[in-house]
Amino acid sequence: MPKKNAISILKENKKRYNNLKFGTNNYFVLRKGSLAFEDDILIHITLWSKNDLDSYATGKKLQEAVKYFESMGFKMVYSQPEWPDPKIKDLTKPYIRMVHMKEKLLVEFEPRGQEDLFNVFLSYYDLEWFTNQLKDL
């Protein structure tokens, strides 16, 4: 999608994108900084969890989000071994990756924070674009 169209859609639907629900009480926010472009084409979208969370709530939010995306046809293709606990995180590796082959989407989950205050970040990528990026490494 061209950059101009993506920003226009975001502005027109600002209230709607301020309260995206992925499961029961699992709300995320889409902001202008959520959109990433390459050559003025949208390549990546990142959503933030709506509230700061402690590690327990972060783990629950991650589990609920994974369950929700599985119900939508996504399959987990990678996860860190202790993924429900955001305090046990290898910073050199992705946290959770799920793909939807039919829709050609990759979703990546990542808790970010320190001590006992976290946000969950949910990133969407076009699967073909993402795969091409890996091939170029």
C-alpha positions in Angstrom: 0.0 0.0 0.0 1.4 3.4 -0.9 2.5 5.6 2.1 0.0 8.3 1.3 -3.0 5.9 1.4 -1.8 4.2 4.6 -1.4 7.4 6.5 -4.8 8.6 5.2 -6.5 5.4 6.4 -4.8 5.7 9.8 -6.0 9.3 10.2 -9.6 8.5 9.1 -9.9 5.6 11.5 -7.9 7.1 14.4 -10.5 6.2 17.1 -11.0 2.6 15.8 -7.3 2.0 15.7 -6.9 3.2 19.3 -8.7 0.2 20.6 -7.9 -3.0 18.6 -9.1 -6.1 20.4 -7.3 -9.5 19.9 -9.0 -11.8 22.4 -10.8 -11.0 25.7 -9.6 -7.8 27.2 -6.5 -7.8 25.0 -6.3 -4.3 23.5 -3.7 -2.8 21.2 -3.1 0.6 19.7 -2.0 1.6 16.2 -0.2 4.9 16.0 1.4 6.9 13.2 4.8 5.6 14.3 3.4 2.1 13.9 3.8 2.2 10.1 7.1 1.4 8.4 7.7 2.1 4.8 10.3 1.2 2.2 10.4 3.2 -1.0 7.0 4.8 0.1 5.3 1.4 0.3 4.0 0.0 3.6 6.0 -3.0 4.6 5.5 -3.4 8.3 2.9 -2.5 11.0 3.6 -2.5 14.7 0.9 -2.4 17.4 1.5 -1.6 21.1 -0.4 -3.1 24.0 -2.7 -0.4 25.3 -1.5 -0.5 28.9 1.8 -1.1 30.8 1.7 -4.5 32.3 3.5 -6.5 35.0 5.3 -9.7 34.0 2.3 -11.9 34.9 -0.2 -9.8 32.9 2.3 -9.7 30.0 2.5 -13.5 30.0 -1.3 -13.8 30.1 -1.6 -11.2 27.2 0.9 -13.1 25.1 -0.8 -16.4 25.7 -4.2 -14.9 24.9 -2.8 -13.3 21.7 -1.2 -16.5 20.5 -4.5 -18.4 21.1 -6.5 -15.7 19.3 -4.1 -15.7 16.2 -4.2 -19.5 16.2 -8.0 -19.3 16.0 -7.6 -17.0 13.0 -5.5 -19.6 11.1 -2.0 -18.5 12.1 0.6 -21.2 13.0 3.5 -20.7 15.4 6.8 -21.2 13.5 9.1 -20.0 16.2 9.1 -19.2 19.9 11.6 -18.8 22.6 11.5 -21.8 25.0 10.1 -19.9 28.0 8.0 -17.4 26.0 5.1 -17.0 28.5 7.6 -15.4 30.9 8.8 -12.0 29.5 11.6 -11.9 32.1 13.3 -14.9 30.5 14.1 -13.5 27.1 17.0 -13.9 24.8 17.5 -10.4 23.3 19.5 -11.8 20.4 16.5 -13.8 19.0 12.9 -13.2 18.0 10.4 -13.9 20.7 7.4 -15.4 18.9 6.7 -15.7 15.2 3.4 -17.0 13.6 2.5 -17.2 9.9 -0.7 -17.4 8.0 0.2 -19.0 4.7 -3.1 -18.3 3.0 -3.0 -14.6 3.8 0.8 -14.5 3.4 1.3 -12.7 6.7 3.9 -13.1 9.4 3.1 -11.8 12.9 5.8 -11.3 15.5 5.2 -10.8 19.2 7.7 -9.2 21.5 7.4 -8.1 25.2 9.5 -5.0 25.8 10.3 -3.5 29.2 12.4 -3.8 32.2 12.1 -5.1 35.8 8.4 -5.7 36.1 6.9 -3.2 33.6 6.2 -4.3 30.0 4.4 -3.6 26.8 3.6 -6.2 24.2 4.5 -5.3 20.6 2.7 -7.0 17.8 4.3 -6.6 14.3 2.8 -7.6 11.0 4.9 -8.3 7.9 4.1 -9.3 4.4 5.5 -12.8 4.4 7.0 -12.6 0.9 8.8 -9.3 1.8 10.1 -10.8 5.1 11.3 -13.9 3.4 13.1 -11.9 0.7 14.8 -9.9 3.5 16.2 -13.1 5.0 17.4 -14.3 1.6 19.4 -11.0 1.2 21.4 -11.6 4.5 
